[in-house]
């Protein structure tokens, strides 16, 4: 899997917030990820929560804005957060818009040229990164959960639904719940996966995946601010996911946060609740 290079390490709440880079085979480029190691990691193996960030983000946004480290230290959990796309490949068209290409990998494995050789964020998150973390950090085997925000909330949901039993729990802040039917998703899926008629889209859409989920019991925790502009613009469509969950008997917890928007101010307000939620499942 290649050698890890430590880019930074800062003591925080008794543990260390680190950033590493490595040569990713899945992405065909140097990729970075953050790891928060709480103080308990010095003496024993711990569970891990993966965080997937949203459009335009790198590994830095969650580290600097979420406030998650305090609660990770309190509960004794490692938090890992990868970047959102390959970087520095200079593929034609990869930097023309903020919602496609660089910073917008959508956590799919692209099938269309020129993206299919590098834009494999799904394989990176669920396979390559998991192996890197288990090989290099004190992780309790089989004790991992996943969460994310916006595009990363979509990523967390599909990673959990496509890999029954791999994650003990999943939660999402303001996720893109039904990308096949919103402008962001239609743009991304058309570019990375080809036309909707190809039949590829449903396997990367949480609202479609719950209709065929056939694994161990899995509850979806969906968190949404009421004053989220993207909710009102029909980019997120949580109502479609919730209806599909009810129809197909997949448990879902939907929390509507009055007055909150789409930002990290909102995430920081409720990240403790999400970490506590995951720990309840990780410690079973």
N, C-alpha and C positions, 0 to 999 in steps of 0.2 A: 504493500500500500504506500510505500515511499516514506521518506523521513519527514518528521514534523519539525518545523522551525518555530520557536517561540518568538513572537513579535513583541508582546508586552505582557507584563505581570504586575498587578497592583493589589496590595492588601486591602481587603474590604470586608467589614463585619467579621473579622477574625479569619477569614479564608482568603482566597486569591481569585481575582478576575483576570483570566488569561486570554490571549488571542494567539492562535497558531495559523501558520500557512503550510500548505503541502501541495505536491503535484497530484492533481486528481486524475485518475484514469477515466472515470465516468465523464468528466467535463472537458478533459483535454487541455487543462490550463492550471495555473496556480490558483488555489482557492483558499479562503480564510474562514475560520469559524471561531466563536468564542466558547470558553468553558469557565463556568464559575465552580470552583472547588471550595465547599464550605469547610470550616475548621475540622469537622468530623472526618473528612477525607484523609487526614493524616494518619488515622489509626485503624480504619476499617473500610470495607466496601459499602457503597451506598447506591440507592436507586437513582435513576436519571430521568429528567424531563427534557425533551427536545422542544425548542421554540422555533417556529417558522415565521419570518417577517413578511411584510407586505410590499406592495409596489413602491419602487424607487429606493427601498431600504438596502443597506448592506448589513454586515454583522454588527456594526457599531450602534445602530439605533436602539435596539433592545438593551444592550449593555449600558448605554448612557442615560436612557429615559424611563425605563420600566420600573425601576426600584425593586426588582425581583430578588436581588442578592440578599437583602435583609431577611426576607422570609425563607429563602433557600438555606441560609445559615441557621435560622431558628429551627427548621424542620429536618435539616441534615439531608439535603438532596442536591445532586449535581445538576446544573442546567447547561445545556449545549445549544448554541444557536449558530447555524450556518448562514452563509450569504444567500442571496435570492436568485442568483443566476451565474453563469460563467462570466469571466471578466477578461478584458484585454485581448480578445480574439480578432477584433476588427472585421467581423462578418458584415458584409454589405447590408445596410438597413438596421443594424442592431442598436444604433443610438439615435435614431430619427425621432422617436417618440418615447414618452416616459412610461407608457403602459404596454410596451412590447419590446423584447430584446433585453438589453442590459438592465438589470434590476427588476426584471419581469419574467422570470422563468416559468412561473405558474405551477411549478412542481409536477410537471408532466415529463414524459419521455417523448420528445418530438419525433415525428415520422417523416417530415417533409424537409427537402433541401431548402436552404443551406443549413438548417438548424439541427438535423437529426444526428450529426456526429458529435455535437457538444451539448446541446440543450437537453440534458438527461437528469434534471434535478430530482425527479422521483427516484431513480436508481441511486443517485448520490445520497439522498437523505435516508432511504430505507435499507441500503445495503453497504455502500462504501463507507459512509460516515459512521454508521453503527459499528462496523468492524474496527475502524480506527479508534473509536472511543473505547470499545471493550478491550482492545489490545494495549492501550496506553494509559488508561485511567482506572481507578478503583471502583468498577461498576459491579453491582450485584446482578448476576445473570438472570435474565427473565423479568427484571423489574424496571421497565421503562414505560413512560407515558409521553404524550405529544400534545402540544397546544400551538396556537398561532393567531395571527391578526390579519384580517382582510384577505388578500391573496394567500397569506400564510395560514389563515383560518381554513380556507378552502383546502390548502395543502395538508393540514393536520387531519381534517375530516376524511379526505380520500386515502391518505396513508393508513389510517386506522381501519377504514372500511374495506380496503383492498388487501389487507394483511390480517385476517381474523386471528385474534389471540396474540399478536405481536406486541400490542400496546395495552397496558392495563386500563387506561382511560384516555379520553380525548376531550379537549375543550377548545373553544374558538371565540375570539373577540371579533365581532362584526364581520363574520366570514362571507365570502362570495359563495353563496349556498347553491346556486343553480347557474353556473357559468355558461351553460348551453343557451341560456335565454336572457343574458344581460350583455350590454355593449362591450365591457371589458373582456368577458369570457369569449364572446363571439369573435372578437378581433384576435385574441391570443390563440384560440383553438383553430381558427381558420389558417393562421400562419404556421403554427407548430404541427397541427394534425391533419390539415387538409379540409375539404368541404364537409359539411355536416352529413351529407349523404354517404360519406365513407364509412359511417358507423362507428368511428373511433371516439366520438365525443362522450358517449354515455359512460365509458369506463373511467372517465376523469371528472365526473360530475357527481357530487355527493348526493344530490336529490335523486339521481338515477341509480346510484349504487345502493342506497338503502332499500330499493325495490327488490334487489336480488341478494341482499346480505343473508348469509347462511353460516354464521360462525358462532363462537361463544357469545353469551350475552354482552352487549356493548351499549352503553348509554352515551348519547351525544349531549354535551353541555354547550349550548349556544348562548352567547352574551351579546347584547345589542343596546347601544345608546339610542334614546328616542329622538335626539336632535342631530342625528348623523345625516349629513347632506347626501351621502351616497346611498343610504337607505331610501331616502325620498326620491332619489333619481333612479330607483329600480336597478341599481347595480348589485345589490346584495341578495334580495329575494328570500329572506328567511322563511316567509310564509309558505313558500313552495316546499322547502325541506321539511318543515314541521308537518305539513299535510301528508307528505309522502311517508314520514315516520309513523304517523298515526294510522294511516291506511295499511302499512306493511308491518306494524307491530314492532317497530324499533324504538326503544325508549328515548325520549328527548327531554331535556330540561332547557327551557327558554326563559332567560332573565332579561327583561326590558328595563334599562336604567334611565330613569326620568331626567331629562335635561343634558345628558352626556352626548358628546359628538364622536368623531371617528379617530381622535388623536391619541397620542401617548399619555395625555393628561387623564383620559378615560381609562386607558389600560392600567396606569399606575394606581388608580383609585380602587381597582378590583383584582389586581394580580395576586394579592394575598389569598383571596377567596379561592382563586383557581389553584394555587399551589396547595392549599389545604385540601381541596377536592381531590387532586391527584394523589396526595399522600395517603388519603383514606383508602384508595385503591391499591397503591403500591405497597402498603404495609399489610395487606391481607394475607 
